[in-house]
Amino acid sequence: MHGLTKLRINCLVLTLVALSVAPLASAQRPNRQLFPLKAYTLTEYVPIPYGDAFDMPEQFAGESYAGVAVNSHGNLVVFSRGSTPFLEFDSNGEFIRSFGEDGLFRRAHGLHITADDTIWATDVADHLVMKLDSDGNVLMTLGTRGQNGEWDEAAGQHLFDQPNDVAIDSAGNIYVAQGHGPGEPRVLKFSPDGEFITQWGSRGYEAGQFFVAHAIEIDADDVVLVADRENMRIHRFDTAGRLLGVWNFDAMVCAMYLHDDGHLYITTGFDGQLAKLAEDGSVIGAIGRPGQANGQFGEAHALTLDREDNVYISDVINRRIQKFAKQ
């Protein structure tokens, strides 16, 4: 067996053991060397020091920021694990407002904002997916608060197991990627009004299986992309769950953002990078490294791009938003 392959398999086994005894969805730093992609070749981006990029109010400083998305006004919305779930900043990093009911989320995770400013957000501790309006008022809830398990329509059991992320297809159908820790990783599909349609996936290393289904995106052709974080790959499915292909990488795939120009941007979590992909999934370039300095990451957790193609990445370990300015 190739040495690097053996190292990765051993890492996955050790992580699986750790997750089997972990009560909550806390990310596990890999017990291995960290893997870079094409390091420091994404020269079109420059990291901006956190204090220069954002005017973060003192009462929200130092919170763990799980998700980021840009709304129709071009403002950055941050999904925080603090008491107030949503923080909004303008394109210059000036604070606009905080909003959302205090205590609504127990452990914020995934954030998706549609073109009409509808907010989709996930809670990996309370096992919920919520649809909210632009002021954070709840419009729909999927799942059963505080309970995890199987989604079984026949049994009348409507349970997620640590839902990580949400995406919407061209018909308005809702796709949820779940399974952050010991939960069974899979994709669940719902109609626009929240009626269950189908689900697919299981834990494993084969094509179509996941170790952690951490992020989900849907492209203009309704191809469903699922980031299989510890397996270091992206699965491509059609909307019925049929596997179309797999893109493999030399680092974790923690978050994804599909740009209008057709390029997919990813982060590599603990491996500490932002990368830009070609249409065939190959890495065009990457920037970043693990660490605490400017342009470095504890865990590059989620990302988005604004109208000027600047990149924003939430770092749940270093408790900040890293901005990479497009030159």
N, C-alpha and C positions, 0 to 999 in steps of 0.2 A: 504493500500500500504506500502511495506517495506520502511523504512526511507531512506536507501541508494539509492534505486531505485528512490524514489521521488526526492531526492537531484539531481540525475543525470538528470532526466527529466526536472526539473526546470532549471538546468544549460544549457541544450540544447535549451530550449525555449528562455532563455535570450541571448544565443549566436546567435540564429537565428534572433532575433530582432536586435541585434547589427550588424550582417552581412547585414541585409536588408537596412541599412542606410550607410554602409561602402562603399566608392567608389572604394577602391583598395583592393588587396588580402593581407591584413595585418593580421597576426595571432592574435587571441583574447585570452588573458590569461583567463582560466576558472574561473567563479565566484563560486568557491567551494573549499573544501579542496582538496589537491593533494593526489592522490592515489598511494601508492607504490605497486609493485609486490613483489616477494620474495626478499626483500631488503638484499643486502650485502651477498648474498650466492654464487655469481659468483666469487669464490675465485681464479680462474685460471687467473684472470686479475688484473693488477695493474695500476692505473692512473698515467700518466707521466705529470709533470708540463709543461704547454704550452711553456714557454721559453726554456725548456730543449729539448722539442720534435721537435721544428721547428726553423730554422734560417729564420724568416720572414723578408724580406727587409722592410726598414722603409717606403717606399712609398706605400706599400700595408698593413701595419699594421693597425689594427682597422677597417678594412672593414668587412662587413657582408658576411660571407661565407655560401652559400646556399646548395651546393652539394659537394660530394666527391666521387671519383672512382679511381681505380687502373688500369693502362694500362698494355700492354704486357711486358713492361720493368720492371715492379714491382714498378713503380713510382706512387706517389699519385698526382692526378690532383684535384685541388680545383676550384669549380665554384663560382666566387666572384660577389658580387653586386657592386664592384668598377668599375672604368672606363675600366680596362682591365679584360676580363671575366675569363681567365684561368691562374692558377698558378700551376707550376709543381715542385715537391720535390722528391728527391731520398729517398731510404728506411731509411737513417739516418737523414732525416729531412732537408738536405741541399737543398737550393734553386737552381733549375736548370734554369728555364726561366718563363717568362710570355708570353702568346700568345693569339691571337684572336683580332678581330677588335674592337677598342675602340668604345663604344656606340652601339654595335651590339645588346645588350640586355638591356631592360629597367628595368626589375626586374627578375634576375636570380632565378630559382627554382630547377627543377629536372635535374639530370645528370646521364647518362648511357653510358658506354664505352664497345663496343663489343670486341671480341677476336682479330679482325684485327685492333683495335685502332680507329674504327669509333666512333665519339662522337655524342650522341643524347642529346639535351638540350632543356629545356622549359622556356618560358618567360610568367609569369602570368599577367604582365601588358600589353604587346603587343599581348597576346593571340596567341603565335606562338610555334611551335615545329620545331627545326632545326636539320638537319643532317650535320655534319661537318667532315672534315678530321682531321688527328692527329695534324695539325698545325692551326686548327681553321678556315679553309676556308669552306664556306658554299657550301654544295653539293645539299641540298634539303630543301625546306621550306614548311611546312604544316600550313594552316591557313591564315588569312588576317591580316596584321599588323595593330594594333591599333583598330581593330573591334572585338567585341564579340557578340555571339548569338548562334543560332542553326546551326548545320551542316545538310544541306538539299540539297542533290544532285539534286532532281527534280527541285528545284528553282535555282540551280546554286549557292547556298550559302555555302561557305566553311569557317565556323566560329567555333572556339573553344570558350569556356568560362572559362578562367583561367586554362590552362593545367598544371598539377602538375608534372607528371612523365611519363616515357616511359619505355616499356619493349619489347623485341623481342622474338618470339617463334622459334621453331626449323626449321620452314619453312621460316623464315625471315619476317613474318608478324609483323606489328608494332601495338602496343597497347598503347593508351594514356589515362591516368586517369585525369579527369578534374573536376573543380568545387571547387575552394579554398574558396571563400567567398560567395557572393550572386548567383554565377553561378550555373547552374543545374549540380549536380555531376553525372558523368556517365563514361563509358568506350567506347572509339571509336577504331575500328579496321581498319587497312589499309593494302594493299598488300605491298610487299617489294619495289615496285616503287611508292608508295604513293597513290594508288587508294583506295577510300573508299570502305569498305566491309559491315560493320554493326556497330551498337552501342546499348548499353543497360544501364539500370539503371535510377534512379530518386532520388529525395530527399525524405527521410523518415526514419522510424525506423524499418520497416519490413525487413525480410530476403530478400536480393537482392537489397535493397535500401541503400543509403548512406546519411550521413550528410556532410562529406567532404571526397571525394575519394583522399587521400593525396599521396599514394605511390602504386606502382604496381611491382610485380615480377612474373616470369614464371618459373616453376620447370622443371626438366628433363622429366617429363611426360606430359608437356604442360598444366599443371594446372595453371590457372591464379589466382594469389593471389592479392587482393585489400585491402589496409589498409583503413578502415572506421574510421577516427581519433576520432571525438567526440562521435561516437557510440561505441567506445572502442572494436573494433572487426576486424577480417579479414574474408573477403568473399573468397570462393574458387569456381571458375567457370571453365567450359571447354572452348575451344577456340571459341565456338559459343555463349557463354554467358549464358549457362544453369548453374544454381546454383547447386554446388556439396555439399556445406556445409558452416557452419559459425563457427569460433573460437571466443569465447568471452573472454574478459580480464577485470581485475579490474583497468585498467589504459588506457590512450590513446594509440593508435598505430599510430605513426607518420611516421616512416621509417622502411624499411625492407631490409635485405640483405640475399640472399640464398647462403649458403656456399656449396662448392663441396662435403662436407661430409654429406650433406642432412639436416643439421641443419639450421633453419631460425633464424636470429638475428633481433631484433627489437629495436627501441627506443620509448620512451613514451612521447616525446615532453615536454610540461610544467611539466609533472609528473616526468621528470628528470632522466630517467634510461635507461640503456642498459640491454637487456634480451636475453637469449638463450632459444630456444624452442625445444621440442622433436618433433618427426615426427607426433604426433597426435595433435600438437598445444599447449600442456601443457608447463608451464614455468619450465625449469630446474633450472634456477637461474637468479639473476639480480644484478646489481651494479649501484651506483649513487644515487643522490638526487637533488632536486632543490637547487640552490644557486650559488655562484660565486667562491667558492674555487676550488682547484684542485679536479677533479672527480665529480664536480657538474655542473648543467646546468641551463641556463635561458630558453632555448628551445632546446632539443636534436632533431635536424631537419632532418639530413640525416646521413647515415653511410655506411662504406665499410670495408672490411678486406684485408690485404695484404698477401703475400706468406707465411709469418711466423705466420699468424693468429692474428697479431696485429689489433686492431680495431681503426678506426678513425671516429669521429662524429663531424659534423659541428653544431655549436651553433650560431644561427642567432641573439640571444639576447646578449650573452656575447661576441660575435664577436671574436671567436677563434675556433680552431680545438682541440678537446680533444682526446688525444691518450691513449688507454688502451693497455698496453704491455702484451702479453701472457707469462705466467711464464713457 
